[in-house]
Amino acid sequence: MQTTKYKKKLYTPIESWRRRWLLPSCFLLVSFLLMILPLEGLVSSIKAVLSYVFIPQVRVAHSAVEYGQSVSDTVRELLQAHHENQQLKQEIETTKLLSAQATEVFAENARLTQLLKLQFSEPWKGVWAKVAYREPTRWNTIILDKGTADGIRERSAVIAIENGQEGLAGVVVEATETTAKVLLVRDEEFSAAVRLESGEEGLLIGNGPRPVQIKYIPLLTQVHKGDKVYTSASSSVFPSGILVGEVNGIYEEENSQTALTINVTPHIRAAAVKEVFVILEEGTKQ
């Protein structure tokens, strides 16, 4: 059996010195030349390449810069998307508002067209007015956009139109030069002398969210559900013959054996009042 022996190659001191210092010396020389040469054109490109290859910090910094730019672009895109989203939401809300306003305008035009074609059953002298707003604490009162400058006075009768027929809406309780406050039929402080189809008279009283009632009707009065109720000639405020509503219930008054209580559904719904006709002078004909 033969054994192969490998001999380690030995270098002389000069060769060892050359191997140890030749490459670093060349690198230093090239670096020095790159430093003293103008940083333009090819020299600048070579310097950048060598720095990227031999200096790890440059590579790390370059990667960090690229990552930072990528994150910055992403954040910028997210912010832009958020801003555009907010703008779209605002435009949608504006469109909804304009649509609602347009619908209200069309409905108002339809009502006004109907009013222009309307012929009252009685030629009352008066003025048309629009509901400016409602009092939040008293929903059964409304404020009109006309007042004493238009001839409106306190205790003026107020009528409105529903289903093509006029009906009692309320009475003016306060008036300024440009506005008037109207107490609607359902208000608990409203009252009016009324008559049934049978001719029997009583006192109609507002009852808030509960049914409007007629008091002091004699017990044996012939009255039926669905009978019409009108303002009475004995009223000191309202002209006679204005439709108030119809009977929807008859009861015997509590603690009384001689009178009936009659529930009435008003012809003019409080929530539907948009425009009204204020009778300027009681019983005055045109």
TAUR-V955185 format. One record per helix or strand of 2 or more residues. SS is the DSSP state (hx for helix, st for strand). FROM is the first residue (numbers start at 0). LEN is the number of residues. If there is no record, write none. Layout:
ss/from/len
SS/FROM/LEN
SS/FROM/LEN
//
This chain:
ss/from/len
hx/12/24
hx/40/14
hx/55/62
st/125/10
st/137/7
hx/147/3
st/156/6
st/164/11
st/179/5
st/190/6
st/200/5
st/211/7
st/227/4
st/242/10
st/258/8
hx/269/3
st/274/5
//
